[in-house]
Each structure stands twice: as structure tokens, then as C-alpha cells.
Amino acid sequence: MKVVLTALVAGVLALSVVVPVTAAPNIFGTSGLIEVPDDRVLPTGTIAPAFHTIVDVDILGTDTDFNFFTVGIGITENLEVSGGVVDNDDSEVILNAKYRLSPRVGNRPSITIGVVDVTSDIDDDPSFYILFARGLTGVAEDITDDESVPLRGYLGFGSGLYEGVFVGLEWMLSPRFVGMVEYVDEGITGSDFNAGIRYALTNQLRIDAGLVDLDSFTVGISYTGFAF
């Protein structure tokens, strides 16, 4: 009986320590902020189903809703794949992959490469990208000469939905609460400036809310747990 109880406790602990609040899918299903990817990769053996919606997006003068049904899987320590269906009157399949080439070490940024919408069903071209990420807490403290909440910054270059330059910034406001701001030169609605929040209801369950191009409301929910 003691062995069984020990195994049950170990299983509960394993499920409760999955990933921090900030590691969650963006609207496309790859781990990231709102549209921008980050340098995190789902832990090996985890699965992250998610649903996001963007309300009243102006497409050629007509308001439409975008619904994203996605799932991501952690394949190795540095590789994740994801995919799903995007519904905005028509249903399109989206397939993504992300590989972290090198982690952040000291002031040296991490380097991550990836692709969103590899079959170019959403955009005319696949959205390949290279992403650089590093902590900015020390920089913020040097500028303000005061203590800062943890900050992370992202700078990327790509094609398709990430054509040109994209940037992102996130504030770890508490262990469960994160603020996000980003700019995408060619995003889901064109040139997008987005802002939002992410809150962890539990270690596995997260909710997102924000504004795409500071105009269209977006909300999402995701769950991250071990699949194998």
C-alpha cells in the first residue's frame, strides 16, 4: 500500500510541475505570446491543446471572426510541433514546428528557428522565422535605477505572417500573471500592434486575453499536460 501511495503522490507532483505560466500556445498553436513565438519549447512528452478566437477582424471592409483550434506536442528538449484548424468562414489547416538552436546563457540571447503555417494555407507564403530572446530585467533596472519585475524581450525576422521584423516583450508580474506587448510587421490582420495578459488558473490551465492591433478582442484557453 505504501508503494502505491508513493506512486500516486509522485504522479500528482509530476502533473503539477509542468511548465510556468508563460509557456503556453499563441493563437497559431506554437508556444509564444499572442502572435509572436517565444524561445520556449514544450517539455518532451507534453501535449498542449488550445482554443483562441479573435472577434470582429476587419478583412477588406468586412468584419469576421477567427477561431483557432490547435494542439502542440513536445518532441525533444529543443523541438516542438503543432497544428490545428483555423476557421474564418473557411476552414484551413495549420502546421508548425519550432527548434531551439541554443539557449540563453548570461547576456547571450537564445536562438530559435521555426515555421508557422508551413503549407501556406493562411498566408501566401510559409512563415519561416529566426528569433533572438534574452532577459531584460537588468537593462530595465539600469535605466530606471530601481528594482524591476522580470522582463523578457524577443526580436525576430521572417517571411509570410512574420515578413520583415517582429518584436515582443513580456512582464512576469507574478508567478501566475504575465503581461505581453508585441509588434508584427505582417500579422494576421496586417501590421499588428498587440497587447494582452496571460493568467495561470492552475499549473496546467491558462487563459489569455488581449487586443489584436489594439482593436479586435482576442481570448484563449490552453491546457498543458503529459501525453507520454
N, C-alpha and C positions, 0 to 999 in steps of 0.2 A: 504493500500500500504506500509506504514511504517513497518508493521509487516512482510510482505512478504520480503521486502528488508533486514530487520534484520535477518530473517531466512536464506536468501541466503548468506549473509556475514558470518553468523555463520557456515554454511555448508562449505564454501570455506576455512575458517580458520581451521575447523576440518580436512579437507583433506590435508591441507598444513603442519600440525603438526602431522606427523605420527610417524616416528622413525628417529634417527640420521643416518648419513652416514654409520656408522659401522654396523648397524643392517640390515643384508642382507643375503640371502641364500648362502651357499657354493655350490660346484659342486653337492653334493648329495641332496640338497634341504633343509637341516636343517640350521638354522642360524649359521654362523660361518665365518671362514677365507677362505682358499682355499679348503683344505680337512678337516682341524681341526674344530670341533664345538666350539662355544663360550658359555658364560653363559647367553646370551640374549635370550629372548623369544618374539615372535611376540605378540604385544598387542592384547587383546581379540577382536575378530571380524574382524581382518585384514587378508588379503589374499596376498600371495607373489608368483606370477608366475615367473619363471626364465628359462633361457636357458644358458647353459655353453658348451663349446667344448674344448677338448684337442687334439692338432694336432700332428700326427706322433709319437704315443706312441709305443715303441719297445716291442712287445709281442712275446717272443720266436723267436726273429730274424726277425719278420715281423712288419713293420710299419702300425699302424691302428689309426683311429680317434675315440675318444669317444665323444658322444653327449648326454647331459643330459637335458631332458625336465621335469621340476619339478614344484610343487606348494606346498606352506606351508600355514597353517591356524593357527591363534592364538585362542586356545580354551578357556583357562582361563588365569589368570595373570601369572601363572607359567608353563603352559602346551601348547606345540605346537605339531602339527602333520604335516607330509609332505610326499610326494611321487611323483612318476612320472615314466618315462621310460628312460632307458639307452640304447643307440644304438651304438654298435661297431661291425657291421656286423650282429650280432644277437640282438634282442630287448629283454631287461629284465625289469621287473617291480621292482621298489624300493619303500619300505615303511619305514618310520622313525617316531620316537617320541622322545620328549625331555621334561624333567621335572626338574625345578629348585627347589632343596630341601631347600636351604637357600640363601639369597642374601649376597653380600659383605657388611660388616659393619666394618668401620675403617680398621685396618690391618688384620682382619679376612677374609679369602678368601670365596668366594661363593662356593657352592657345587651343581653340576648339574649332573644328570644321564640321560642316553638316549640310543637309539639303532638306528643304521643305517643299512638298508638292512635286516630287521627282517626276511624276507623269505629266506635269503642267496642265492639270485639269482646271485649276483655279485661275492661274495666270498663263500668259502665252509662253513663258519660259520657266524651267525648273528654278527654284530659289536656292542656289548654292551660296554658301557664306563662309567666311572666316571670322572668328570672334576672339577678341582680346579682353580679358577681365582681370581686375585686381581690386584689392581693398583700398578705400579712400578715406578711412577714418582718420588716419594720421594727417593726411593732407588737410582735411576739414578742421582738425584741431589746430594745425599750424596757422591756418587762415584766420580763424575766429579767436585763437588764443584761449579756447575754452574746451571742456570735455564734449565729445560728440557721441551720438548713438552710432552703432556700426553701420558703415556705408560700403556699398559695392558698386563699381562702375563697369560699364560694358561699352565697347567700341567695335563695330563690325563693318564689313564690306561684302557686298554680294550681288546677286542677279535676281531677276524675277520680282517677287514680292519684297526682296531686300536689295533691289537695284540701288547702287550708289552707297551711301553711308547710313548706318543706323546706330543709335546710342541708347543706353539705358542706365538708370540709377535706381537703387533700392535702399531703403532705410529699414533696419531691423529695430522697430520702435519698441518691441517687447519680444519675448521668446515665441509668442504666438501671433504677432501682429506686424505686418510689413507694409510700407508704402512704396509705390512704384511710379516712376515717370520715365517716358521713353519718346524717342522720335524716330520715325521710319520714313525715309525719303519716298519710297514707293510701297505703301502698305495696302491693306485690304480695301480701303476707301480712297487711296491715292496717297498724298503726302499727309501722314498722320502724326499728330502730337497727342499722346495718350497719357492718362493718369489713372491710378487705381489703388486699391488696397487688397491685401490677402490676409485672411484670418483662419487659424487652425482651430476647428471645433474640437478635434482630438488629434493624436499623433498621426492618424491616417486620413482624416477627413478635413478638407479645406474648402473655403468659399472665397470667390473673387468678386469684386465689383469695381466698376470704373466707367470712364468715358473714353470712347474711341474718337480721336480728333476733337476732343473736348466737346462733343456734340451728341453722339449716339451712345446710349446706355448699354453697358455690357455686364453680364453676370455669369458666373460659372461655378461648378462644383466638381471636385475630383476626390478620388479615394486611392490611396497608395498602400498596397499590402503585398505579402509574399505569395507568389504563384507556384514556385518550385524551388 
